[in-house]
Amino acid sequence: MPGVITALADSRTPLSILTKGTLLQRDLPLLSAVASYAGVGLGVSIAIGDPALHASLEPGTPSPRARLGLVRAIRKAGLECGVMVAPVLPWLTDITEELDALLGRIAAVGATGASVLPLHLRPGAREWYFGWLRKHRPDLVTRYDHLYASGAYAATWYPRLLDERVGPLLVRHGLGLADTRVVASTSGSSSSVRRRSRRASGRRRRFAVGRRGQRRRHHSVGCSDSHQHRRRINVTAPRTWTHRRWAPRPRRRPR
């Protein structure tokens, strides 16, 4: 990691690090020096505040207390640090009182902002997590089946509910300024990085060969309510970018 940081800093490339590990403390002196002439954004992932639940779901990873200690060390080094409270587990870690307590602890160690995102279950993670639910919380399996019936992302009502629940808490603890993609920055130059990151996250293209050798463009379009929800559009016609959506370009009729 020190070599990567040095290479990016030598080219004046803004960098951002999001981690759940405490090894980052080793590189804080280097990052403090780099922050004087290049943009540096640091973020720590703290998903679960309950030590027992953390040990069951994330065995072998640094504890919530250790991660909070990392945030404190980053702030003592003179760097800004945002916290990614993600993933929030429906009916397990999304209770208002628990979120309030966790965000309070995050604010107490000096975090400059926090982002809260709901759980998404992609293939592989979905099977593991449902296995954990069946073993430890069988009463929630049916509820999760309905919430994630459409795929990896929760039904659209849940992010809205979480936003309504978390918004006032972020304001109360002074944590409402972190960005959900590139957290915290010590340089104004990183604002352009955040804008590019948002644009890139909302437009991801992949190509595949369809029937008759045509290339089909698989495009994920971010929905307006949450970047966590995306709708895939598959068509074989060429497209144009219209009102932030890919639309089929009209074909010419043969003469």
C-alpha positions, -999 to 999 in steps of 0.1 A, spaced: 0 0 0 27 26 7 41 21 -28 6 27 -43 0 58 -22 34 72 -33 29 65 -70 -5 82 -69 8 112 -49 38 117 -73 14 121 -102 -9 144 -81 -37 120 -84 -64 123 -57 -69 91 -38 -96 76 -16 -94 46 7 -124 28 22 -115 0 46 -127 -21 75 -91 -31 85 -69 -14 110 -37 -18 91 -43 17 77 -29 31 109 6 21 96 3 45 66 -12 75 84 21 94 85 26 90 48 -10 99 41 -7 130 62 23 141 42 6 134 9 -26 153 19 -5 185 18 -3 184 -20 -28 158 -32 -64 150 -24 -68 123 2 -102 108 12 -104 82 40 -134 61 51 -139 33 75 -167 7 72 -186 1 105 -217 -19 97 -226 -35 131 -224 -19 166 -233 -50 186 -201 -71 193 -220 -104 195 -238 -99 162 -206 -87 146 -187 -118 158 -214 -140 143 -217 -122 109 -181 -110 104 -158 -134 122 -121 -126 120 -126 -90 111 -117 -60 133 -143 -54 160 -165 -22 160 -144 -9 189 -112 -14 169 -126 4 138 -138 33 159 -102 35 173 -90 37 137 -113 66 130 -100 84 161 -64 78 150 -71 92 115 -86 123 130 -56 127 154 -33 125 123 -51 156 110 -70 139 82 -107 139 76 -125 106 79 -160 95 69 -177 63 81 -197 39 59 -225 24 80 -232 -4 55 -247 -27 50 -277 -20 73 -294 -53 80 -332 -51 78 -348 -60 112 -314 -66 127 -294 -34 127 -320 -9 114 -337 -2 147 -338 36 154 -323 33 188 -294 11 177 -286 34 147 -288 64 170 -263 48 195 -239 37 167 -240 71 150 -234 87 184 -203 66 189 -191 75 154 -195 112 161 -178 109 194 -145 97 178 -145 127 155 -158 113 122 -165 141 97 -195 124 81 -214 91 77 -232 73 49 -259 47 56 -268 21 30 -291 -9 31 -280 -45 25 -278 -58 -10 -275 -96 -16 -257 -106 -48 -253 -142 -58 -230 -160 -34 -236 -135 -6 -273 -142 -8 -269 -179 -3 -245 -174 26 -267 -148 43 -299 -168 39 -281 -198 54 -271 -177 84 -307 -165 88 -320 -200 87 -296 -210 114 -297 -180 137 -329 -161 128 -354 -184 111 -382 -160 120 -368 -135 95 -364 -158 64 -399 -152 50 -396 -114 55 -363 -114 36 -378 -135 9 -404 -109 3 -380 -79 7 -355 -93 -18 -379 -111 -41 -369 -89 -71 -332 -96 -69 -301 -84 -51 -316 -51 -39 -343 -45 -14 -378 -34 -25 -380 3 -32 -400 11 0 -372 0 23 -345 26 13 -371 53 16 -380 41 51 -343 39 60 -337 75 47 -366 88 68 -353 70 99 -316 79 95 -318 115 81 -327 132 115 -301 111 133 -273 122 109 -283 158 114 -285 154 152 -250 140 154 -235 163 127 -227 135 103 -248 144 73 -220 156 50 -202 124 39 -205 112 3 -218 77 -3 -191 69 -28 -160 89 -21 -161 98 16 -144 128 32 -116 147 15 -88 171 25 -87 188 -9 -112 206 -30 -99 187 -60 -117 156 -49 -151 171 -57 -145 163 -93 -136 128 -84 -169 125 -66 -188 138 -96 -170 114 -119 -176 85 -95 -214 92 -94 -216 94 -132 -196 61 -135 -217 43 -109 -249 52 -127 -237 41 -162 -221 8 -164 -219 -9 -198 -212 -45 -207 -213 -61 -241 -224 -96 -251 -229 -113 -285 -265 -120 -292 -283 -139 -320 -270 -133 -356 -237 -120 -342 -252 -87 -330 -237 -70 -300 -261 -64 -272 -254 -36 -248 -263 -44 -212 -268 -11 -195 -276 -5 -158 -296 27 -152 -297 42 -117 -332 48 -104 -341 82 -90 -349 71 -55 -317 53 -47 -285 44 -64 -288 10 -48 -316 2 -71 -309 -4 -108 -330 -16 -137 -314 -34 -166 -324 -27 -202 -315 -52 -229 -322 -44 -265 -302 -51 -296 -309 -18 -313 -283 10 -312 -290 37 -286 -289 73 -279 -286 91 -246 -320 108 -240 -330 124 -207 -305 103 -187 -317 71 -202 -307 49 -231 -334 48 -257 -335 27 -289 -325 48 -320 -352 46 -347 -342 23 -375 -343 35 -411 -369 18 -433 -354 0 -463 -362 18 -496 
